[in-house]
Amino acid sequence: MNNNKEIFNVFFREKPAMMLVELKNAKSEIYASSLAKQIDCTYSHVVKILQHMEQAGLVNFEKQGRLKLLTLTKTGSEIAENIDNIRISL
């Protein structure tokens, strides 16, 4: 692990921070299952974190049939942008 990644993890819990960044940078529709694969995390852990993020007003779940599409709220987008900028500048 390089120093930049280590210092980033000092400031942010890696998985939740990367979930926001992945949602921000997603080129297509994204669901909890695909997000779990992208950040190498279990589905149940991702859903638990997403529920906290939803309560905090950072993400929205939009039901599409049996699937729930994930989208960032305006606040979630701003926070993800800031996290990504910090990650890039480290």
C-alpha positions in Angstrom: 0.0 0.0 0.0 1.4 3.4 -0.9 1.6 6.3 1.5 -1.1 8.3 -0.3 -3.7 5.6 0.2 -2.6 5.2 3.8 -2.9 8.9 4.6 -6.3 9.0 2.8 -7.5 6.1 5.0 -6.3 8.1 8.1 -8.8 10.8 7.2 -11.6 8.7 5.8 -13.0 5.3 6.3 -12.1 3.8 3.0 -15.2 1.9 2.0 -17.9 4.6 2.7 -15.7 7.3 1.1 -15.0 5.2 -2.0 -18.8 4.4 -2.2 -19.5 8.1 -2.6 -16.7 8.6 -5.1 -17.8 5.5 -7.2 -21.4 6.8 -7.2 -20.2 10.3 -8.3 -18.0 8.8 -11.1 -20.5 6.2 -12.3 -21.0 6.4 -16.0 -24.3 4.4 -15.9 -27.0 3.4 -13.5 -25.6 1.8 -10.3 -27.1 -0.6 -7.8 -25.9 -1.8 -4.4 -24.8 -5.1 -5.8 -22.6 -3.5 -8.5 -21.2 -1.0 -6.0 -20.2 -3.8 -3.6 -18.2 -5.5 -6.4 -16.5 -2.2 -7.4 -15.3 -1.4 -3.9 -14.6 -5.1 -3.0 -17.1 -5.2 -0.1 -19.9 -7.5 0.9 -23.4 -6.6 -0.3 -24.8 -6.6 3.2 -22.1 -4.2 4.4 -22.7 -1.9 1.4 -26.5 -1.8 2.1 -25.9 -1.0 5.8 -23.6 1.9 4.9 -26.0 3.1 2.2 -28.9 3.1 4.7 -26.8 5.4 7.0 -26.0 7.6 4.0 -29.7 7.8 3.0 -30.6 8.8 6.6 -28.0 11.5 6.4 -29.5 12.8 3.1 -26.5 11.8 0.9 -28.1 9.1 -1.3 -31.5 8.2 -2.7 -32.8 4.7 -3.4 -35.1 4.6 -6.4 -37.0 1.4 -6.8 -36.9 -0.1 -10.4 -38.8 -3.3 -10.3 -36.9 -5.6 -7.9 -33.8 -3.4 -8.0 -33.0 -0.2 -6.2 -31.1 2.4 -8.3 -28.7 4.5 -6.3 -28.3 8.2 -6.9 -26.5 10.9 -4.9 -28.4 13.9 -3.5 -27.1 17.4 -4.1 -25.3 17.2 -0.7 -24.0 13.7 -1.5 -22.6 15.0 -4.8 -20.8 17.9 -3.1 -19.3 15.7 -0.4 -18.2 13.1 -3.0 -16.6 15.8 -5.1 -14.7 17.1 -2.1 -13.6 13.6 -1.1 -12.4 12.8 -4.6 -10.5 16.1 -4.8 -8.7 15.3 -1.5 -8.0 11.8 -2.7 -6.5 13.1 -6.0 -4.4 15.8 -4.2 -2.9 13.2 -1.9 
